[in-house]
Amino acid sequence: MKRTLEGVVVDTIQGDIANQTDMDAVVNAANAELRTGGGVAGALYKMAGPDLAEAGKRFAPISPGKAVITPAFKLPNDYVIHCLDPVYGRDKPEGELLQRCYVEALKQAEEKEVESIAFPSISTGAFGYPLKEAIPIVLNTVLNEITGLKHVKHIRFVLFSKSDLKAYESYWNKALKER
Ligand code: AR6
């Protein structure tokens, strides 16, 4: 799916967040200590090399809903924006915390004058946020924020599985048609 909303290109693809060669910034589904982990964090730290964990040390620990920005080192991007997304059923209110991650990530991107940013489906893996509950929050947050963006001109959602991509696209196509 590719659309232009308020002058910002929004696309969804199936892929690996560590291989977004045409994007200025990628978002990490971080842990509080800003260390490597599984899933998204594992892929990004592996590709970036040990400097990424070193760069995160001065911010750690971060709290849920918070985002910080570091260089991307050996990744094919300029920046990694690390969000501590909520653990479903533990960090409350989870919807608000998930929303805050997207708002803060976009804010960090704007501050660095980033033009393109790629998000994985944060919180919906190890942290257990049901994808179908997360999708409307992500869409509404992005629609709310998009009008205020000055530098970001391209937002990408990178879904790991075909079924996640399908779920995103069917909800978004329907919701955007109804606008
Ligand atoms: N590229 C894009 N998406 C991916 C990739 C990848 N390389 N690998 C997994 N996904 P998760 P969370 C998908 O668990 O739920 C970490 O270990 C995955 O299928 O990475 O926010 C951290 O250290 C799922 O749909 O993030 C934290 O402790 C989505 O990305 C914790 O897990 C998010 O999965 C964060 O958990």
Backbone and ligand atoms as CSV (ligand in chain L), in Angstrom:
chain,resi,resn,atom,element,x,y,z
A,1,MET,N,N,0.845,-1.191,0.000
A,1,MET,CA,C,0.000,0.000,0.000
A,1,MET,C,C,0.882,1.242,0.000
A,2,LYS,N,N,0.542,2.194,-0.831
A,2,LYS,CA,C,1.283,3.461,-0.836
A,2,LYS,C,C,0.292,4.591,-1.053
A,3,ARG,N,N,0.308,5.547,-0.156
A,3,ARG,CA,C,-0.623,6.682,-0.271
A,3,ARG,C,C,0.106,7.965,0.080
A,4,THR,N,N,-0.424,9.067,-0.401
A,4,THR,CA,C,0.095,10.348,0.053
A,4,THR,C,C,-0.986,11.012,0.889
A,5,LEU,N,N,-0.655,11.261,2.161
A,5,LEU,CA,C,-1.613,11.866,3.091
A,5,LEU,C,C,-1.016,13.176,3.578
A,6,GLU,N,N,-1.724,14.279,3.333
A,6,GLU,CA,C,-1.236,15.611,3.742
A,6,GLU,C,C,0.206,15.839,3.263
A,7,GLY,N,N,0.518,15.378,2.070
A,7,GLY,CA,C,1.856,15.595,1.510
A,7,GLY,C,C,2.920,14.626,2.000
A,8,VAL,N,N,2.533,13.653,2.815
A,8,VAL,CA,C,3.495,12.674,3.335
A,8,VAL,C,C,3.183,11.307,2.712
A,9,VAL,N,N,4.215,10.683,2.148
A,9,VAL,CA,C,4.031,9.341,1.583
A,9,VAL,C,C,3.986,8.335,2.731
A,10,VAL,N,N,2.958,7.508,2.748
A,10,VAL,CA,C,2.843,6.459,3.762
A,10,VAL,C,C,2.771,5.133,3.016
A,11,ASP,N,N,3.722,4.240,3.298
A,11,ASP,CA,C,3.637,2.938,2.642
A,11,ASP,C,C,3.801,1.800,3.627
A,12,THR,N,N,3.323,0.639,3.210
A,12,THR,CA,C,3.436,-0.566,4.025
A,12,THR,C,C,4.115,-1.616,3.166
A,13,ILE,N,N,5.087,-2.314,3.754
A,13,ILE,CA,C,5.765,-3.375,2.994
A,13,ILE,C,C,6.011,-4.570,3.911
A,14,GLN,N,N,6.246,-5.717,3.295
A,14,GLN,CA,C,6.725,-6.856,4.070
A,14,GLN,C,C,8.246,-6.839,3.973
A,15,GLY,N,N,8.950,-6.927,5.098
A,15,GLY,CA,C,10.400,-6.873,5.010
A,15,GLY,C,C,11.081,-6.914,6.361
A,16,ASP,N,N,12.384,-6.616,6.297
A,16,ASP,CA,C,13.254,-6.652,7.478
A,16,ASP,C,C,13.625,-5.212,7.828
A,17,ILE,N,N,13.371,-4.815,9.057
A,17,ILE,CA,C,13.646,-3.431,9.477
A,17,ILE,C,C,15.145,-3.103,9.374
A,18,ALA,N,N,15.990,-4.125,9.430
A,18,ALA,CA,C,17.436,-3.889,9.369
A,18,ALA,C,C,17.938,-3.723,7.937
A,19,ASN,N,N,17.023,-3.756,6.990
A,19,ASN,CA,C,17.444,-3.680,5.584
A,19,ASN,C,C,16.659,-2.613,4.822
A,20,GLN,N,N,16.419,-1.487,5.463
A,20,GLN,CA,C,15.649,-0.401,4.835
A,20,GLN,C,C,16.631,0.624,4.277
A,21,THR,N,N,17.223,0.285,3.144
A,21,THR,CA,C,18.348,1.055,2.617
A,21,THR,C,C,17.970,2.471,2.163
A,22,ASP,N,N,16.679,2.707,1.895
A,22,ASP,CA,C,16.282,4.027,1.383
A,22,ASP,C,C,15.668,4.921,2.463
A,23,MET,N,N,15.796,4.550,3.732
A,23,MET,CA,C,15.156,5.341,4.793
A,23,MET,C,C,16.223,6.013,5.679
A,24,ASP,N,N,15.943,7.236,6.115
A,24,ASP,CA,C,16.905,7.959,6.968
A,24,ASP,C,C,16.954,7.386,8.384
A,25,ALA,N,N,15.797,7.000,8.896
A,25,ALA,CA,C,15.751,6.508,10.281
A,25,ALA,C,C,14.911,5.242,10.354
A,26,VAL,N,N,15.320,4.352,11.263
A,26,VAL,CA,C,14.511,3.157,11.538
A,26,VAL,C,C,14.198,3.136,13.029
A,27,VAL,N,N,13.054,2.572,13.353
A,27,VAL,CA,C,12.611,2.534,14.750
A,27,VAL,C,C,12.900,1.153,15.333
A,28,ASN,N,N,13.439,1.172,16.559
A,28,ASN,CA,C,13.733,-0.071,17.278
A,28,ASN,C,C,12.654,-0.335,18.325
A,29,ALA,N,N,12.169,-1.582,18.369
A,29,ALA,CA,C,11.283,-2.034,19.454
A,29,ALA,C,C,12.219,-2.385,20.614
A,30,ALA,N,N,12.515,-1.358,21.412
A,30,ALA,CA,C,13.633,-1.453,22.361
A,30,ALA,C,C,13.253,-2.149,23.666
A,31,ASN,N,N,14.285,-2.446,24.449
A,31,ASN,CA,C,14.092,-2.799,25.863
A,31,ASN,C,C,14.588,-1.602,26.676
A,32,ALA,N,N,14.249,-1.569,27.953
A,32,ALA,CA,C,14.549,-0.395,28.783
A,32,ALA,C,C,16.043,-0.100,28.853
A,33,GLU,N,N,16.841,-1.139,28.748
A,33,GLU,CA,C,18.297,-0.975,28.877
A,33,GLU,C,C,18.977,-0.606,27.562
A,34,LEU,N,N,18.193,-0.541,26.490
A,34,LEU,CA,C,18.730,-0.246,25.156
A,34,LEU,C,C,19.878,-1.195,24.797
A,35,ARG,N,N,19.593,-2.464,25.046
A,35,ARG,CA,C,20.536,-3.522,24.673
A,35,ARG,C,C,19.919,-4.354,23.572
A,36,THR,N,N,20.745,-5.209,22.980
A,36,THR,CA,C,20.191,-6.097,21.966
A,36,THR,C,C,19.162,-7.036,22.595
A,37,GLY,N,N,18.321,-7.607,21.761
A,37,GLY,CA,C,17.286,-8.527,22.239
A,37,GLY,C,C,16.925,-9.471,21.114
A,38,GLY,N,N,15.673,-9.892,21.083
A,38,GLY,CA,C,15.228,-10.733,19.972
A,38,GLY,C,C,14.562,-9.878,18.919
A,39,GLY,N,N,13.878,-10.479,17.972
A,39,GLY,CA,C,13.068,-9.772,16.980
A,39,GLY,C,C,13.747,-8.565,16.352
A,40,VAL,N,N,13.050,-7.446,16.409
A,40,VAL,CA,C,13.525,-6.199,15.795
A,40,VAL,C,C,14.870,-5.777,16.395
A,41,ALA,N,N,14.945,-5.766,17.728
A,41,ALA,CA,C,16.181,-5.326,18.395
A,41,ALA,C,C,17.350,-6.221,17.991
A,42,GLY,N,N,17.100,-7.515,17.933
A,42,GLY,CA,C,18.166,-8.456,17.550
A,42,GLY,C,C,18.687,-8.135,16.151
A,43,ALA,N,N,17.761,-7.929,15.220
A,43,ALA,CA,C,18.151,-7.662,13.826
A,43,ALA,C,C,18.929,-6.346,13.716
A,44,LEU,N,N,18.457,-5.304,14.410
A,44,LEU,CA,C,19.107,-3.989,14.290
A,44,LEU,C,C,20.498,-3.974,14.948
A,45,TYR,N,N,20.604,-4.526,16.150
A,45,TYR,CA,C,21.903,-4.503,16.841
A,45,TYR,C,C,22.934,-5.368,16.117
A,46,LYS,N,N,22.467,-6.443,15.521
A,46,LYS,CA,C,23.399,-7.328,14.803
A,46,LYS,C,C,23.994,-6.583,13.602
A,47,MET,N,N,23.139,-5.924,12.863
A,47,MET,CA,C,23.595,-5.222,11.663
A,47,MET,C,C,24.382,-3.951,12.025
A,48,ALA,N,N,23.985,-3.265,13.092
A,48,ALA,CA,C,24.626,-1.987,13.447
A,48,ALA,C,C,26.023,-2.183,14.036
A,49,GLY,N,N,26.237,-3.328,14.697
A,49,GLY,CA,C,27.517,-3.559,15.385
A,49,GLY,C,C,27.463,-3.053,16.821
A,50,PRO,N,N,28.519,-3.317,17.602
A,50,PRO,CA,C,28.513,-3.047,19.046
A,50,PRO,C,C,28.377,-1.570,19.434
A,51,ASP,N,N,28.689,-0.658,18.532
A,51,ASP,CA,C,28.578,0.773,18.853
A,51,ASP,C,C,27.142,1.184,19.190
A,52,LEU,N,N,26.170,0.459,18.662
A,52,LEU,CA,C,24.777,0.844,18.917
A,52,LEU,C,C,24.431,0.673,20.397
A,53,ALA,N,N,24.843,-0.431,20.993
A,53,ALA,CA,C,24.579,-0.648,22.419
A,53,ALA,C,C,25.359,0.366,23.256
A,54,GLU,N,N,26.560,0.680,22.820
A,54,GLU,CA,C,27.400,1.665,23.515
A,54,GLU,C,C,26.704,3.042,23.510
A,55,ALA,N,N,26.140,3.407,22.369
A,55,ALA,CA,C,25.479,4.711,22.231
A,55,ALA,C,C,24.225,4.813,23.086
A,56,GLY,N,N,23.589,3.666,23.363
A,56,GLY,CA,C,22.359,3.685,24.141
A,56,GLY,C,C,22.588,3.834,25.633
A,57,LYS,N,N,23.816,3.523,26.063
A,57,LYS,CA,C,24.088,3.468,27.506
A,57,LYS,C,C,23.757,4.752,28.250
A,58,ARG,N,N,24.013,5.884,27.629
A,58,ARG,CA,C,23.812,7.145,28.349
A,58,ARG,C,C,22.336,7.476,28.576
A,59,PHE,N,N,21.441,6.802,27.835
A,59,PHE,CA,C,20.003,7.072,28.013
A,59,PHE,C,C,19.338,6.075,28.970
A,60,ALA,N,N,19.941,4.910,29.124
A,60,ALA,CA,C,19.291,3.803,29.830
A,60,ALA,C,C,19.287,4.006,31.344
A,61,PRO,N,N,18.219,3.556,32.043
A,61,PRO,CA,C,17.037,2.906,31.487
A,61,PRO,C,C,16.003,3.941,31.042
A,62,ILE,N,N,15.225,3.585,30.023
A,62,ILE,CA,C,14.135,4.468,29.590
A,62,ILE,C,C,12.802,3.859,30.046
A,63,SER,N,N,11.770,4.709,30.115
A,63,SER,CA,C,10.474,4.231,30.610
A,63,SER,C,C,9.517,3.990,29.436
A,64,PRO,N,N,8.461,3.204,29.642
A,64,PRO,CA,C,7.528,2.909,28.544
A,64,PRO,C,C,6.929,4.186,27.940
A,65,GLY,N,N,6.848,4.200,26.623
A,65,GLY,CA,C,6.313,5.361,25.913
A,65,GLY,C,C,7.390,6.358,25.517
A,66,LYS,N,N,8.617,6.121,25.963
A,66,LYS,CA,C,9.715,7.068,25.697
A,66,LYS,C,C,10.493,6.646,24.443
A,67,ALA,N,N,10.969,7.631,23.692
A,67,ALA,CA,C,11.813,7.341,22.527
A,67,ALA,C,C,13.090,8.166,22.597
A,68,VAL,N,N,14.207,7.565,22.235
A,68,VAL,CA,C,15.486,8.284,22.157
A,68,VAL,C,C,16.129,7.973,20.803
A,69,ILE,N,N,17.055,8.834,20.396
A,69,ILE,CA,C,17.646,8.680,19.062
A,69,ILE,C,C,19.162,8.521,19.166
A,70,THR,N,N,19.701,7.604,18.360
A,70,THR,CA,C,21.158,7.414,18.293
A,70,THR,C,C,21.558,7.319,16.819
A,71,PRO,N,N,22.862,7.410,16.557
A,71,PRO,CA,C,23.294,7.108,15.187
A,71,PRO,C,C,22.992,5.644,14.859
A,72,ALA,N,N,23.079,5.296,13.576
A,72,ALA,CA,C,22.717,3.931,13.161
A,72,ALA,C,C,23.953,3.061,12.886
A,73,PHE,N,N,25.141,3.662,12.962
A,73,PHE,CA,C,26.404,2.928,12.788
A,73,PHE,C,C,26.399,2.130,11.481
A,74,LYS,N,N,26.534,0.803,11.545
A,74,LYS,CA,C,26.690,0.061,10.275
A,74,LYS,C,C,25.370,-0.252,9.561
A,75,LEU,N,N,24.274,0.194,10.137
A,75,LEU,CA,C,23.001,0.044,9.422
A,75,LEU,C,C,22.989,1.010,8.228
A,76,PRO,N,N,22.168,0.733,7.222
A,76,PRO,CA,C,22.159,1.623,6.054
A,76,PRO,C,C,21.307,2.878,6.262
A,77,ASN,N,N,21.275,3.399,7.473
A,77,ASN,CA,C,20.435,4.562,7.818
A,77,ASN,C,C,21.281,5.551,8.599
A,78,ASP,N,N,20.721,6.748,8.826
A,78,ASP,CA,C,21.459,7.732,9.636
A,78,ASP,C,C,21.187,7.537,11.125
A,79,TYR,N,N,19.955,7.197,11.451
A,79,TYR,CA,C,19.558,7.140,12.870
A,79,TYR,C,C,18.747,5.892,13.198
A,80,VAL,N,N,18.865,5.506,14.480
A,80,VAL,CA,C,17.920,4.543,15.050
A,80,VAL,C,C,17.150,5.288,16.142
A,81,ILE,N,N,15.828,5.193,16.074
A,81,ILE,CA,C,14.982,5.789,17.110
A,81,ILE,C,C,14.443,4.635,17.952
A,82,HIS,N,N,14.837,4.627,19.229
A,82,HIS,CA,C,14.519,3.501,20.106
A,82,HIS,C,C,13.293,3.857,20.941
A,83,CYS,N,N,12.242,3.034,20.838
A,83,CYS,CA,C,11.048,3.263,21.653
A,83,CYS,C,C,10.882,2.108,22.612
A,84,LEU,N,N,10.607,2.436,23.868
A,84,LEU,CA,C,10.220,1.370,24.793
A,84,LEU,C,C,8.702,1.288,24.752
A,85,ASP,N,N,8.231,0.297,24.007
A,85,ASP,CA,C,6.789,0.121,23.848
A,85,ASP,C,C,6.234,-0.679,25.027
A,86,PRO,N,N,4.904,-0.638,25.242
A,86,PRO,CA,C,4.353,-1.298,26.437
A,86,PRO,C,C,4.313,-2.817,26.336
A,87,VAL,N,N,4.525,-3.451,27.473
A,87,VAL,CA,C,4.283,-4.889,27.575
A,87,VAL,C,C,2.775,-5.032,27.790
A,88,TYR,N,N,2.120,-5.741,26.883
A,88,TYR,CA,C,0.659,-5.855,26.939
A,88,TYR,C,C,0.243,-6.546,28.238
A,89,GLY,N,N,-0.719,-5.923,28.946
A,89,GLY,CA,C,-1.198,-6.501,30.192
A,89,GLY,C,C,-0.380,-6.107,31.407
A,90,ARG,N,N,0.735,-5.413,31.209
A,90,ARG,CA,C,1.550,-4.993,32.352
A,90,ARG,C,C,1.682,-3.473,32.435
A,91,ASP,N,N,2.108,-2.851,31.331
A,91,ASP,CA,C,2.322,-1.399,31.331
A,91,ASP,C,C,1.018,-0.705,30.944
A,92,LYS,N,N,0.467,0.089,31.850
A,92,LYS,CA,C,-0.853,0.701,31.596
A,92,LYS,C,C,-0.790,2.224,31.669
A,93,PRO,N,N,-1.661,2.930,30.946
A,93,PRO,CA,C,-2.607,2.410,29.952
A,93,PRO,C,C,-1.889,2.083,28.644
A,94,GLU,N,N,-2.006,0.851,28.225
A,94,GLU,CA,C,-1.165,0.374,27.123
A,94,GLU,C,C,-1.410,1.103,25.787
A,95,GLY,N,N,-2.704,1.436,25.518
A,95,GLY,CA,C,-2.999,2.132,24.268
A,95,GLY,C,C,-2.321,3.494,24.215
A,96,GLU,N,N,-2.378,4.170,25.353
A,96,GLU,CA,C,-1.769,5.504,25.435
A,96,GLU,C,C,-0.236,5.425,25.314
A,97,LEU,N,N,0.336,4.401,25.913
A,97,LEU,CA,C,1.794,4.239,25.846
A,97,LEU,C,C,2.237,3.883,24.431
A,98,LEU,N,N,1.438,3.063,23.763
A,98,LEU,CA,C,1.784,2.708,22.385
A,98,LEU,C,C,1.710,3.953,21.503
A,99,GLN,N,N,0.652,4.718,21.706
A,99,GLN,CA,C,0.472,5.958,20.950
A,99,GLN,C,C,1.660,6.901,21.188
A,100,ARG,N,N,2.046,7.003,22.448
A,100,ARG,CA,C,3.146,7.910,22.796
A,100,ARG,C,C,4.448,7.522,22.086
A,101,CYS,N,N,4.656,6.224,21.911
A,101,CYS,CA,C,5.863,5.773,21.199
A,101,CYS,C,C,5.918,6.358,19.786
A,102,TYR,N,N,4.796,6.307,19.095
A,102,TYR,CA,C,4.768,6.832,17.718
A,102,TYR,C,C,4.924,8.350,17.718
A,103,VAL,N,N,4.251,9.013,18.654
A,103,VAL,CA,C,4.347,10.477,18.731
A,103,VAL,C,C,5.797,10.881,19.031
A,104,GLU,N,N,6.395,10.228,20.004
A,104,GLU,CA,C,7.775,10.577,20.400
A,104,GLU,C,C,8.776,10.242,19.312
A,105,ALA,N,N,8.555,9.124,18.630
A,105,ALA,CA,C,9.482,8.747,17.551
A,105,ALA,C,C,9.443,9.798,16.441
A,106,LEU,N,N,8.232,10.250,16.097
A,106,LEU,CA,C,8.116,11.273,15.051
A,106,LEU,C,C,8.721,12.594,15.516
A,107,LYS,N,N,8.587,12.877,16.802
A,107,LYS,CA,C,9.164,14.107,17.355
A,107,LYS,C,C,10.702,14.064,17.272
A,108,GLN,N,N,11.252,12.926,17.622
A,108,GLN,CA,C,12.711,12.771,17.534
A,108,GLN,C,C,13.168,12.928,16.076
A,109,ALA,N,N,12.410,12.348,15.170
A,109,ALA,CA,C,12.750,12.441,13.751
A,109,ALA,C,C,12.713,13.896,13.280
A,110,GLU,N,N,11.680,14.609,13.673
A,110,GLU,CA,C,11.552,16.017,13.288
A,110,GLU,C,C,12.716,16.852,13.821
A,111,GLU,N,N,13.100,16.583,15.066
A,111,GLU,CA,C,14.195,17.365,15.671
A,111,GLU,C,C,15.499,17.205,14.908
A,112,LYS,N,N,15.699,16.034,14.309
A,112,LYS,CA,C,16.930,15.783,13.531
A,112,LYS,C,C,16.714,16.051,12.042
A,113,GLU,N,N,15.563,16.598,11.704
A,113,GLU,CA,C,15.230,16.910,10.312
A,113,GLU,C,C,15.298,15.688,9.404
A,114,VAL,N,N,14.827,14.583,9.937
A,114,VAL,CA,C,14.784,13.331,9.193
A,114,VAL,C,C,13.649,13.395,8.174
A,115,GLU,N,N,13.920,12.912,6.957
A,115,GLU,CA,C,12.877,12.969,5.919
A,115,GLU,C,C,12.092,11.673,5.778
A,116,SER,N,N,12.719,10.557,6.182
A,116,SER,CA,C,12.009,9.281,6.030
A,116,SER,C,C,12.264,8.394,7.235
A,117,ILE,N,N,11.209,7.727,7.684
A,117,ILE,CA,C,11.294,6.920,8.902
A,117,ILE,C,C,10.505,5.620,8.704
A,118,ALA,N,N,11.110,4.511,9.124
A,118,ALA,CA,C,10.457,3.211,8.988
A,118,ALA,C,C,10.163,2.635,10.371
A,119,PHE,N,N,8.913,2.240,10.563
A,119,PHE,CA,C,8.477,1.633,11.830
A,119,PHE,C,C,8.247,0.135,11.646
A,120,PRO,N,N,8.743,-0.684,12.558
A,120,PRO,CA,C,8.256,-2.068,12.593
A,120,PRO,C,C,6.958,-2.059,13.403
A,121,SER,N,N,6.363,-3.217,13.568
A,121,SER,CA,C,5.110,-3.278,14.325
A,121,SER,C,C,5.443,-3.414,15.818
A,122,ILE,N,N,5.840,-2.288,16.413
A,122,ILE,CA,C,6.342,-2.324,17.788
A,122,ILE,C,C,5.283,-2.841,18.759
A,123,SER,N,N,5.763,-3.564,19.729
A,123,SER,CA,C,4.919,-4.096,20.823
A,123,SER,C,C,4.162,-5.384,20.488
A,124,THR,N,N,4.069,-5.738,19.206
A,124,THR,CA,C,3.187,-6.865,18.839
A,124,THR,C,C,3.921,-8.206,18.720
A,125,GLY,N,N,5.179,-8.240,19.178
A,125,GLY,CA,C,5.928,-9.510,19.177
A,125,GLY,C,C,6.065,-10.003,20.611
A,126,ALA,N,N,7.285,-9.939,21.131
A,126,ALA,CA,C,7.563,-10.427,22.492
A,126,ALA,C,C,6.710,-9.708,23.541
A,127,PHE,N,N,6.345,-8.461,23.300
A,127,PHE,CA,C,5.574,-7.700,24.291
A,127,PHE,C,C,4.064,-7.977,24.222
A,128,GLY,N,N,3.639,-8.760,23.235
A,128,GLY,CA,C,2.305,-9.361,23.253
A,128,GLY,C,C,1.104,-8.492,22.915
A,129,TYR,N,N,1.314,-7.296,22.364
A,129,TYR,CA,C,0.169,-6.440,22.015
A,129,TYR,C,C,-0.558,-7.091,20.827
A,130,PRO,N,N,-1.854,-7.390,20.935
A,130,PRO,CA,C,-2.529,-8.002,19.791
A,130,PRO,C,C,-2.510,-7.071,18.574
A,131,LEU,N,N,-2.080,-7.611,17.458
A,131,LEU,CA,C,-1.915,-6.778,16.254
A,131,LEU,C,C,-3.204,-6.037,15.897
A,132,LYS,N,N,-4.316,-6.743,15.982
A,132,LYS,CA,C,-5.594,-6.121,15.576
A,132,LYS,C,C,-5.980,-4.959,16.487
A,133,GLU,N,N,-5.512,-4.967,17.739
A,133,GLU,CA,C,-5.770,-3.825,18.633
A,133,GLU,C,C,-4.773,-2.697,18.367
A,134,ALA,N,N,-3.579,-3.070,17.972
A,134,ALA,CA,C,-2.538,-2.058,17.751
A,134,ALA,C,C,-2.779,-1.256,16.469
A,135,ILE,N,N,-3.247,-1.930,15.424
A,135,ILE,CA,C,-3.347,-1.286,14.105
A,135,ILE,C,C,-4.157,0.021,14.128
A,136,PRO,N,N,-5.384,0.051,14.700
A,136,PRO,CA,C,-6.121,1.329,14.708
A,136,PRO,C,C,-5.412,2.424,15.497
A,137,ILE,N,N,-4.701,2.042,16.550
A,137,ILE,CA,C,-3.967,3.045,17.346
A,137,ILE,C,C,-2.864,3.658,16.489
A,138,VAL,N,N,-2.168,2.803,15.763
A,138,VAL,CA,C,-1.075,3.288,14.906
A,138,VAL,C,C,-1.632,4.229,13.829
A,139,LEU,N,N,-2.699,3.795,13.170
A,139,LEU,CA,C,-3.279,4.610,12.092
A,139,LEU,C,C,-3.761,5.964,12.621
A,140,ASN,N,N,-4.502,5.939,13.709
A,140,ASN,CA,C,-5.044,7.195,14.235
A,140,ASN,C,C,-3.937,8.128,14.715
A,141,THR,N,N,-2.912,7.557,15.313
A,141,THR,CA,C,-1.807,8.393,15.795
A,141,THR,C,C,-1.100,9.058,14.619
A,142,VAL,N,N,-0.832,8.275,13.598
A,142,VAL,CA,C,-0.131,8.836,12.438
A,142,VAL,C,C,-0.999,9.900,11.759
A,143,LEU,N,N,-2.286,9.632,11.626
A,143,LEU,CA,C,-3.168,10.635,10.998
A,143,LEU,C,C,-3.211,11.924,11.820
A,144,ASN,N,N,-3.170,11.790,13.130
A,144,ASN,CA,C,-3.168,12.987,13.990
A,144,ASN,C,C,-1.889,13.787,13.871
A,145,GLU,N,N,-0.778,13.082,13.745
A,145,GLU,CA,C,0.532,13.735,13.775
A,145,GLU,C,C,0.949,14.304,12.423
A,146,ILE,N,N,0.405,13.729,11.366
A,146,ILE,CA,C,0.941,13.989,10.027
A,146,ILE,C,C,0.851,15.466,9.620
A,147,THR,N,N,-0.203,16.130,10.064
A,147,THR,CA,C,-0.373,17.529,9.658
A,147,THR,C,C,0.704,18.437,10.266
A,148,GLY,N,N,1.249,18.036,11.399
A,148,GLY,CA,C,2.252,18.882,12.051
A,148,GLY,C,C,3.684,18.610,11.606
A,149,LEU,N,N,3.872,17.666,10.676
A,149,LEU,CA,C,5.251,17.309,10.292
A,149,LEU,C,C,5.824,18.327,9.302
A,150,LYS,N,N,7.066,18.729,9.560
A,150,LYS,CA,C,7.715,19.695,8.656
A,150,LYS,C,C,8.789,19.024,7.814
A,151,HIS,N,N,9.512,18.087,8.422
A,151,HIS,CA,C,10.652,17.461,7.741
A,151,HIS,C,C,10.339,16.070,7.220
A,152,VAL,N,N,9.593,15.305,8.006
A,152,VAL,CA,C,9.287,13.919,7.611
A,152,VAL,C,C,8.327,13.934,6.424
A,153,LYS,N,N,8.779,13.302,5.327
A,153,LYS,CA,C,7.970,13.280,4.102
A,153,LYS,C,C,7.594,11.865,3.697
A,154,HIS,N,N,8.124,10.892,4.439
A,154,HIS,CA,C,7.864,9.491,4.083
A,154,HIS,C,C,7.858,8.644,5.365
A,155,ILE,N,N,6.752,7.973,5.606
A,155,ILE,CA,C,6.623,7.073,6.759
A,155,ILE,C,C,6.326,5.681,6.219
A,156,ARG,N,N,7.162,4.725,6.633
A,156,ARG,CA,C,6.962,3.345,6.159
A,156,ARG,C,C,6.667,2.423,7.333
A,157,PHE,N,N,5.766,1.488,7.096
A,157,PHE,CA,C,5.499,0.440,8.084
A,157,PHE,C,C,6.025,-0.867,7.518
A,158,VAL,N,N,6.983,-1.441,8.233
A,158,VAL,CA,C,7.635,-2.671,7.776
A,158,VAL,C,C,7.085,-3.837,8.585
A,159,LEU,N,N,6.329,-4.676,7.911
A,159,LEU,CA,C,5.736,-5.831,8.586
A,159,LEU,C,C,6.541,-7.072,8.238
A,160,PHE,N,N,6.747,-7.891,9.242
A,160,PHE,CA,C,7.642,-9.035,9.070
A,160,PHE,C,C,6.956,-10.172,8.319
A,161,SER,N,N,5.675,-10.395,8.614
A,161,SER,CA,C,4.996,-11.535,7.986
A,161,SER,C,C,3.961,-11.042,6.984
A,162,LYS,N,N,3.645,-11.926,6.063
A,162,LYS,CA,C,2.644,-11.609,5.053
A,162,LYS,C,C,1.284,-11.366,5.718
A,163,SER,N,N,0.980,-12.162,6.761
A,163,SER,CA,C,-0.336,-12.011,7.399
A,163,SER,C,C,-0.420,-10.672,8.143
A,164,ASP,N,N,0.684,-10.229,8.753
A,164,ASP,CA,C,0.675,-8.909,9.411
A,164,ASP,C,C,0.482,-7.799,8.373
A,165,LEU,N,N,1.160,-7.939,7.241
A,165,LEU,CA,C,1.017,-6.934,6.174
A,165,LEU,C,C,-0.437,-6.879,5.696
A,166,LYS,N,N,-1.028,-8.046,5.505
A,166,LYS,CA,C,-2.430,-8.102,5.045
A,166,LYS,C,C,-3.358,-7.444,6.052
A,167,ALA,N,N,-3.127,-7.706,7.342
A,167,ALA,CA,C,-3.986,-7.132,8.390
A,167,ALA,C,C,-3.869,-5.602,8.377
A,168,TYR,N,N,-2.643,-5.089,8.243
A,168,TYR,CA,C,-2.433,-3.641,8.168
A,168,TYR,C,C,-3.167,-3.063,6.968
A,169,GLU,N,N,-2.913,-3.674,5.823
A,169,GLU,CA,C,-3.440,-3.099,4.580
A,169,GLU,C,C,-4.956,-3.146,4.534
A,170,SER,N,N,-5.557,-4.233,5.017
A,170,SER,CA,C,-7.016,-4.277,4.905
A,170,SER,C,C,-7.645,-3.256,5.846
A,171,TYR,N,N,-7.098,-3.082,7.051
A,171,TYR,CA,C,-7.669,-2.083,7.960
A,171,TYR,C,C,-7.459,-0.675,7.398
A,172,TRP,N,N,-6.252,-0.394,6.957
A,172,TRP,CA,C,-5.927,0.960,6.485
A,172,TRP,C,C,-6.720,1.325,5.244
A,173,ASN,N,N,-6.823,0.394,4.298
A,173,ASN,CA,C,-7.570,0.692,3.075
A,173,ASN,C,C,-9.013,1.048,3.407
A,174,LYS,N,N,-9.591,0.274,4.324
A,174,LYS,CA,C,-10.979,0.499,4.707
A,174,LYS,C,C,-11.119,1.838,5.449
A,175,ALA,N,N,-10.257,2.059,6.426
A,175,ALA,CA,C,-10.357,3.275,7.247
A,175,ALA,C,C,-10.109,4.537,6.414
A,176,LEU,N,N,-9.170,4.466,5.491
A,176,LEU,CA,C,-8.856,5.662,4.699
A,176,LEU,C,C,-9.957,5.961,3.679
A,177,LYS,N,N,-10.610,4.911,3.218
A,177,LYS,CA,C,-11.717,5.096,2.282
A,177,LYS,C,C,-12.878,5.825,2.963
A,178,GLU,N,N,-13.045,5.552,4.261
A,178,GLU,CA,C,-14.165,6.132,5.007
A,178,GLU,C,C,-13.897,7.570,5.468
A,179,ARG,N,N,-12.694,8.048,5.263
A,179,ARG,CA,C,-12.361,9.405,5.756
A,179,ARG,C,C,-13.102,10.492,5.029
L,1,AR6,N1,N,12.068,-6.705,10.828
L,1,AR6,C1,C,10.773,-6.277,10.963
L,1,AR6,N2,N,9.923,-6.781,11.864
L,1,AR6,C2,C,10.375,-7.764,12.667
L,1,AR6,C3,C,11.708,-8.257,12.598
L,1,AR6,C4,C,12.572,-7.690,11.622
L,1,AR6,N3,N,13.834,-8.073,11.475
L,1,AR6,N4,N,11.856,-9.239,13.530
L,1,AR6,C5,C,10.665,-9.352,14.162
L,1,AR6,N5,N,9.779,-8.479,13.633
L,1,AR6,P1,P,9.510,-7.656,18.736
L,1,AR6,P2,P,8.177,-6.092,20.830
L,1,AR6,C6,C,8.369,-8.242,14.008
L,1,AR6,O1,O,9.429,-8.862,19.593
L,1,AR6,O2,O,6.945,-6.920,20.822
L,1,AR6,C7,C,12.921,-7.502,22.067
L,1,AR6,O3,O,13.664,-8.637,22.329
L,1,AR6,C8,C,7.722,-9.280,14.894
L,1,AR6,O4,O,7.248,-10.366,14.114
L,1,AR6,O5,O,10.783,-7.363,18.062
L,1,AR6,O6,O,8.042,-4.632,20.848
L,1,AR6,C9,C,13.352,-6.250,22.814
L,1,AR6,O7,O,14.593,-6.415,23.425
L,1,AR6,C10,C,6.603,-8.490,15.529
L,1,AR6,O8,O,5.509,-8.411,14.630
L,1,AR6,O9,O,9.142,-6.342,19.572
L,1,AR6,C11,C,12.261,-6.024,23.817
L,1,AR6,O10,O,12.590,-6.558,25.086
L,1,AR6,C12,C,7.193,-7.083,15.650
L,1,AR6,O11,O,8.297,-7.054,14.774
L,1,AR6,C13,C,11.071,-6.756,23.265
L,1,AR6,O12,O,11.572,-7.760,22.421
L,1,AR6,C14,C,7.668,-6.704,17.055
L,1,AR6,O13,O,8.343,-7.794,17.651
L,1,AR6,C15,C,10.178,-5.853,22.458
L,1,AR6,O14,O,9.040,-6.565,22.067
